Amino acid sequence: MAAAVHARGSCTLVLSGGRTPGTLYRRLAAGHAGIPWARVHVFWGDERDVPPDDERSNYRMACDTLLDHVAVPPANVHRMPTGQADPVAAAAAYEEQLRTHFETTWPRFDIVLLGLGQDGHTASLFPGSPALDEAERWVVAVAGPTEPRTRLTLTLPAIIHAASINVVASGASKADALRQALTAEPDYRTCPASAIRRTEGALTWWADEAAAALVQPLRNRKGI
């Protein structure tokens, strides 16, 4: 983040939900000295369609674990507009906010933090979702497999144009998903996280021993 601020005057950071990212956010909050938070703009990769104070909200989790503990100006926190009557309109509104901020063909986030689901999903891009083939929109409303089913999510093109993507996974329950994501010939429709490897930016997969148990030491895979 400091490098992005030094190079361009600001840093755009995309957060996600989940227990593993939450642990990372706590560590960032504890070791935030030296990070120029006043120059950081925070966005979200996905969000459940619930009010921002709902305990299931990714925004609330990020506030509880990170944002309430660092000096990010409120104007720099760009949450997804959930809990509204029309999620499709909410997705369009968030996309317009992003387009105003970036003024480019696709957003060029400095840092994207993503989790990995047991089913291979990342952000709210789930196996078999029509959103996996979205080629024009930056943000879409999708249906998730569990309640609350309605979600907002960045699309794959909006994610993979980032300068740096970091995918975090922990626990044995994520081992098969990580194996599928890093296999030689992945199928993004059954393991959406594998599509992140299309990025031309930096890609790093962070996994503990349990999550990486089924991964072979392959050095020519994107992000390995």
Secondary structure, DSSP 8 states (H G I E B T S, - for coil): -HHHHHHHS-EEEEE--SHHHHHHHHHHHHT-TT--GGGEEEEESEEESS-TTSTT-HHHHHHHHTGGGS---GGGB-----SSS-HHHHHHHHHHHHHHHH-SSS---SEEEEE--TTS-BTTB-TT-GGGG--S-SEEEEE-SSSS-EEEEE-HHHHHTSSEEEEEE-SGGGHHHHHHHTSSS--TTT-GGGGGGG-SSEEEEEE-TTTTTT----SSSTT-
